Every structure is written in structure tokens, then in C-alpha cells.
Amino acid sequence: MKYREGKIPPATLAALAILASLCWLAVEHFKVDVRESGYKEKKAAVAAVRKGQESIRAGRKKAGLEINYEHDPAHTGLIGADDQAGSLTTDKGFLRAKQIATQPNLSAVLVAMLKEARIGEGDVVAVGMTGSFPGANLATMCAIEAVGAKPVVICSLGASTWGANQAEFTWLDMEKAAFDAGAIHSRSVAASIGGDKDKGVGMNKAQIEQIRAAILRNGVEKIEEKTLVESINRRMDVYAKAAGGLDRIKCYINVGGGLASIGSNLVGDKMIPNGLSRTYVQKNYPTEGTLLKMLKAGKPVIHLNDFRKLAEDNALPLREAEAGESGEGPIFFARKYNLVLVLSALVGLIATIAAVGLLDLRHALFGRPAPSPAQPKVELPADPAPPAGRGTDPGEPVL
């Protein structure tokens, strides 16, 4: 029996192509939101930040300070005063950066970084922060506690504009309000004046006395050394004592541009990348601050200084926080293919192709045989005529 000659009909191939295209369109169109790693911890951190903001907002009003509704439209209470009204102002700050830092979802970004640094239950995380970014300070503490770690915080109270730069309501006062409300469960173990040299160089005596008074009323240890290097070394000692040894510290987080933490503005802005770093790179650092000492000791560090870039890298809005938008977005969910649909489409397409192939094979092997080529017609010679004088009837006698 002969095989069928020719190929699969074009109509069949066209139908298979259309089916494959429909499967592809369905898979691309019907994607699903899948929870990112650390989803529960991220949600817990965001909820804690929102609770902390409520308590800080109430604390600000209790201190006799008004919410700046123009520059703090979400009423977080975390946006301070401009140059004229900020009694503890150390330098000029950028309002947009301060607003980005008030977004509760920032804490979820920090949870992701802590998870990447493998920080978890029972780990000690050392933190250096200033009064410049109270929103980021709150987010950092909430993120650390959300992953089950313990923050050991040293802060400086001087602040740039739009930060916690009002003597009646410093970062330590904000921190206490959040702690009393149960939004955070730890407080700073020590505090310094901050500003140039970490001792308020350029600030007047009244400002420095206000900071000292804030440290005293909040009952934390005061760091006030003669030189920046001495302040850095003192911080390392305080961290070691609070953690039970430097070897117990598993990570270091810097928030803002405190010189005792970053060593110099050049280091903070140019020589240490924003976000998570694991490896110490030998460079000609002007001053080796706490951040570099921790990194040199082999501990991962998280540097939070450029909040605009931090927002761009993590799909956070480049604006102030808004009510109702926290707890959602790419940091919580990833848009991924629906695996059930993908497998169903794949199996269905393979089955259809296989069925078409089998039918075609069956037709080729067992279908109606192809007709044989036409044979040429053979003409037989005519019978010879009978001899003359004889009849044509076989029974007629011959005469």
C-alpha cells in the first residue's frame, strides 16, 4: 500500500497557528498578582508605621505645633518646619525627599532589604539616624521589628529643614509617642547633638541647650565628644554594650547624613551606594564613620540617604504619602503568569497538534489508495478474410 503524497492541508496549519496565537494571548492577558517574599512582614511594618504616624500626629498637636497641611497633605505629623520656624535646623533640606520618606510603604522596602541581608528573628540591627528624616526613622524601626529583629538605635537630634527640627517635638519626642502607642517596642539607647562634627558646630548655644534638654527629658544616654573621631568610637562602644558584643550585630542601617555615621558628606553621597551593601571596598575615605566600620567588619549595611533614587528603584511614588495607598503596589505583589492557565494551554496545544498529526498519519497510511497510472490500450490485429469460394458459415460444405 502506498503512502499519501503531499503535505498537511494549509487550512489545518492555519487553524493550528490561530489556536497557538489564542493560547499566547490568553496567557499574556490573564496574569495574576502573586505575593512577594516577606508579604506578611511587609504588611505588619506598614500597619505599624500608620499607627506610629497617628500617635506622632497627636503628639505634635499636644506639643502645641500645627500640622503643615500644605506640605504634609496626608497629615502624618512627620514634616517639620522651614528655615524660619525650625529652631534646631542644621542645614537646608529637600522637601520632596522628606515627603517620600513619610510613605508607609517605605517600611516594606526596608523589610525586603533586611530579608535580602538574611536578617530575621532575634538578630540585632544597629541603626544610626538623625532628626532630618523622621518618616524614614519610623519606617526603619517598624521594618526591623516586623522581621523579628531587635533595633539598637543611636540618633542625633539636629535636623535639616522639613525634618524634626522643632525643639518642642524632636525625633526623640516622636519616637516616645510611637513607643507609648505600641507602634514600636524599642527606643534609642543614646543620642548626640548632631550637625557639624556631631557636636553642633555652627549652631548657637540656645539650640544646643534645647537639644541637651530633649535628651535629658527622654532619659537616653548623651554622646557629646570633643572630636568627630571620638564620637564615632563612642558610638561603636555603645553599640557593643547594648548588643552584648559587636559580633552579635548582624546588620547596620544608616538613615540620613549624620557625620558620625557616614564619616563625611562625600562618603554618604558618592562613595557608599544607596541601599544594601555587603562588601567593603578599599578607597581613600576622608573619615571612616560607623557605617564603614561596620561594613569593614563584614556586616551588611543599608544606606538610606538618596530617597528619590530609593523611590525610583522600588516603584514608590515620587511625592508625599497619601491616605489609603499604603499596603499595596509592586513591593507587595508581582504580576506573574497564571501557571494553571499556562499548563492548560500548553497541554491543550500539544494534544491538538498530536491529534492532527495522528489523523494525518492515519490518512497517509490507511486512506484510499492513490489511482494507478493509466495503461496504454493495445489494439489486437483483425481476423483474416476467408478464402474465395468458401462460405462464411462454418457448417456450409465446401464446393
Helices and strands as residue ranges (DSSP letters): H 10-29, E 32-35, H 39-62, H 95-100, H 105-116, E 124-129, H 134-146, E 150-156, G 167-169, H 171-180, E 190-192, H 205-217, E 221-223, H 228-243, G 246-248, E 249-255, H 259-262, H 265-266, I 267-271, E 275-277, H 290-296, E 301-304, H 307-313, E 333-336, H 339-366
